Amino acid sequence: MAMRNRTATFELAHPNAAGIDVGSASHFVAVPADRDEQAVREFKAFTEDLKALADWLADCGVDTVAMESTGVYWIPLFELLESRGFTVYLVNARHVKNVSGRKSDVLDCQWLQQLMSFGLLSGAFRPQEQICVLRALSRQQEMLTKYQSRHIQHMQKALAQMNIQLGNVISDIAGETGQKIIRAILAGERDGAKLAKLKNLRIRASDEEIVKSLQGNWREEHLFALKQAVELYDAYARTLQECDRQLVLQLERLARHELPVGPTKRRGRPPSSTKVQWRNALFRACGVDLTHVDGIDLSTALKILAEVGPDLSRFKSAKHFASWLGLCPGTKISGASQPPRCGTRRSRRNMAGCAKACIGT
């Protein structure tokens, strides 16, 4: 049987599309060839040049822009074009690979413009403006927390060099007991019995064990390193407190829902006032208490809200949301071998439950 010849034709989905290859110092922009004698132009990354870029696109009748994501250099241009009314698509660089051996900035922007014209590109997920602010603050908080944790390691290193085995008898030297003992050491106290009296009632280690762990050489250079580690730890603690206040203020700006009338009953110890404040702020922004989902605590709920926002209508279902999170198995199969499953069954179930709570499906 003779096979019929089927010719696939592409129709222009975005005839007024432009392509931008984003760089750190300059951006290459391509518009349809019939819009300007010079269809490809280079613009510097200065704000004045970005405004000239937007004006040129408007003069060329462009309404849709596709740009390749490169580091964070795309953010100022994306925000400017979006404020000017352009529909901006931030595309994945791996989805727009050009022909091997023919890569240049001019060819890249032209390739982006052609792909966007035929509707072959899809934009990356980017939440609303207020959620972007919350996301920036949340990522700043995460970065500061990582920096602060490094100085906890510096404390442990200084103590180990003095053969102070405090970390082997208490679980966390950054906790209440550990910090009291370390700060007393820096204040000049060397009596292990007196230092052991600073422990919290919940510490299981006995006074004798703590006294034995506090027998060291007390060398000056290691005490100096311990002192600086504590000072840097406190500096980041103050910075984190300021970041937390900004996060709470931004959450209050996102408040769209009222708190439930009756108090929520929870097992265990009553939460602190800070946790209650965070939970209330998250509820007013989302309309649901995400911490009711197994495995979702306050920090995870804040991370979810900061990354995707309370409106998940861009995801068709909870399964699509879990797939976007990278918690679903891959579909690439080589031969008869199955690919490794990404994420555990429990984590996928928890994320799916969070998506159902937000989407309402």
N, C-alpha and C positions, 0 to 999 in steps of 0.2 A: 504494500500500500504506500503510495507516494505521500510524503509529509507536506502539509501545507506550509507555505512560507508566511511566517508571521513577522511583521515589521513593527517593532515597538517605537512609538513616537512620543516625544516629550513636549509637553505644552508649558508655556510660560505661566508659572504660578505667581511670581512676583516680578512683573516687568520693570518695576521701579526700584530694583534692589541694588545695593552697593556692597562691596567687599572691602574689608580693612584688615591688613596684616599689621598687628600691633607689635611695637618694639619699645625698648627702654628710652631711646633718644628721639625716635621719629616713627611715624605711621605712614604706610603706603595705602592709598585709597584708590579703588577702581569703581567707576560708574559705567552704565551702558555706553557703548561706543558712539551712539547717536546723540548723546546729551552734551558733549563738549569736545572741542578739537583735541584737547589733551585729556584723554579719558582716565589716565592714571597720574596721580600727583602724590608728592611726598610732603607731609606736614610734620614740623617739629613737635615735640611733646610739651612745649610751653603752653600755658593757658590761653594766651593770645592766639597761638596757632590752632589750638583745638576749637576755639570759637570760629576762626576762619574756615576750618574744616566743615563745621556744622553749617555755616552760611553757604559754602560751596555746594554741599549736598542738597540744601533747600533750593538753590538756584537751578540745580540739575533735575529737580522734580523727584528726588529720591524720597521714599517713605519707609523703606525696609533696609536695615543694615545688618550684615553678618560680619562678626569679628572673631578672630581666633584667640582663644584664651592663652595668654602668656604671662605667667607670674601674677603680679598685682598691677601691672602697667595698664591693663584695660579698664580698671575701675574709674579713674577720672573721666575718660572718654565715654564710657558706658553711661555714667550718671549725667553727663552733659547732654548727650544725644537723647537720652530718655526724657530729660526735662524739656527738650525742644520739640517733643512730640513724635520722634521717630520710633518705629518698632524695631528694637534691637535684639538680635539673637547672638548669644554667646555660645560658640560651638566648640566641640572637643577637637583638639589638634589631630588626634588619631583618626577622626572621622573624615578629615579633609586632606589626607595624604596625596601629594602630587606625584606625577610620574617620576620614577627614580632617575637621578642624574640631571633633572631639569628644575632645580629648586632655586628660586631667588625671591626677593621680596615683591618684585613687580609681578612675577608669575603667580605667587601665592595669593595676592589680593585679587587678581583677575580670576583665578580658579575659584576663590570664595564667591565672587560675584556671579559667576556662571552657575555654580551649584545652587546658590540661593535663588537665582532667577527661575530655575526649574523645580524649586521646592524640594530639593534633595537634602536639606539640612534642617535639623531641629535644634532649638535652643536649650541650653542647660537650665535647670530649675534655679530660679532666683526669687526669694520671697519679697514681700512688700517692703516699702522704704523703712517703716518703723521697725519691722522685724530685722531688717539689715542692721539697724542701729543696735538692737538687742543682741544680734549675733556678734557684732564687733566687740561689744562689751563682754559677752560670754567668753569669746576666744581670748580676750585680754586677761580675763580672770583665770582661765586655764593656763595661760602662759606664765602668769605671775605665780600660780600655785606650783608649777614645775620648777621655777627658779627658786622658790622658797624651799622646796623639798631637797634641792641640792645642798643647801646649807645645813640641813639636818644630817646629811651624809658627812659634811665637813665636821660637824660636832662629833659624830661617831668616830671619825678618823682621828681627831685630836685626842679623844678619850682612849681609844685603842693604843695610840702611841705612848700614852702615859700608863698603860695597863690598867685603866679604870674599866672594869667589866660591868658597868651599869646596864648596858643594853642586854646583858644575858640574864638579868634578874627581873627587869621590868620590860613590858612589851613595847613601850613607845617612849623614847627619851624626849619627844616633843610634847608629851602629855603633861598633865598638871604636876605629877610627882617628879618626872624627869627634869622639867624646867626649874622647879624649885631647888632641886639638888644642884643642878649645873650652875644656876645663878648664885647659890650660896657658896659654891666652890670659887667662882670668880670674885665673890666678895671677900674671900680670904679664909673661909672655913675649911679646916682639914680634918676635923674630928668626925670619924665615920659614925659614931653613935649619935651625935647631934644631927648629922645629915640624914640618918635613917629615920629619925623622928618626923621628918618632913613628908613621909609617904602618906598616900591616901589610904583610907580604910579598905578600899576595894583591891589594893595590891596584895597578891597572895604570898609574895616573898616575905620571909621573916626578917626581923631586924638584923639578925646575925648574918644572913646571906647578903643583905645590902652592905653591911659593914665590911665583909670580906671583899665584896666587889669594888669597894672604894679605897682599897689599898694600892697606891700607885707611886710613881716617882716624882710627880708634880714638876716636871721640867718647865722652865720659863717659856721656851719657844713654843711648846705645845699649848700652854695656858694662853699665850698670846693668840695662837690660831683659834683656840676655842672661843676666846673673847670676841674676835672679829666675826666668827661664824654666827654667834648669838646676836651680835649687832645687826648683821645683814639679815638674819632671820626676822628680827623685830622690824627692820625697815620694810621688808616685803609684807609683813603682817599689817602694818599701817597702810601700805599701798593697796592691799587687798580689801581692807575695810572701806577705803574710799571707792574702790571699784564696786563693792557690794552695794554701797549707797546709790551709785549711779544705776546699777541694775534694778534696784527696787523702784527708783524714780521712773525708769523706762517702763517697767511692768505696770506701774500705776497709770501711765499714759495709754497703755493697751487695755485697760480695764473696760470690759463690755458687759459683764455679768454681775449679778448680785450674789452675795454669799448665802448659803443655805441658812434657814432660820434656826434649826436645832443644831447643837454641837455634834460633831462626828465622834463616835465612840471608837477608841482604839485600845488594843491590848498593850500591856507593858507599861513602862514609865511614861508619864506625861511629857510631851515634847517641850523643848525650850521655847521661849518667846520669839527667838530669832527664826526657828523653824516654823512656828505658827505664822509669823509674818510672811515668810517665803511661800508657804502653802496657800495662804489667803490670796496673795498677789497672783500666784499661778492660776488659782481657781477663777479669779475675776477676769483673767486674760483668756483662759481656755473655755470656761464654762463647765469643766469636768475636773475631777481630782484624779490626775494620772497616777498618783502614788498608790491608788487602790489596785493597780495592775501589778501582779507578782513580778518582782525583780526591778521595778521602777521606783527609785527613791527621789528625793527632792532634786539632787544634782542632775540625775538623768532626765527628769521631767523638764527642768530648766533648759537642758541641752537640746531636747527635742523641740521645745517651743522656740528656742533661739535659732535653730537651724532651719525649720520648716514653717513655723508659725502655727496659729490655731486653725487656719483655713487649709484643709487638705483636699479641696475640690479638684485640684489639678491632677490628683491621683485617682484613677478610676475605681479602685477598690483597695481593700487592706492588703491583698496579695501584690498589687502593683507597688504599694508603699514599701512593703517588705523587700521587694525586688530592687527598688531604688536604693534601699539601705545596704544592699549587698548581702542580704541574709538568705537568699534563695540559691539552690544548687544551679550550677552552670548547665548550659545546653550543648556545649561542644563535646562531641564524642569521637574518639579516634579508635577505629576498629570496634572491638567489643568491650573495651575497658570503659568503666564509668569514671567521670571526673570526681575529685574529692568534694565533699559537701561543704559549702561555705557556711559557717556558723552552726551552732548546736540546735537541736530540735527545741530545746527550752527557750533559747534566745529568740528564735523565729516566732515561737508561740507568743512570747511576751510582746514583741514588736507588733505582731498582728493584732493582739488585744489592744495595744495602745492606739493603733490605727483605727480600729473599730470604735474605740471610745471617742476619738476626734472626728472621724468621718460620720459616725452614727449609723454604720451599716451593720 
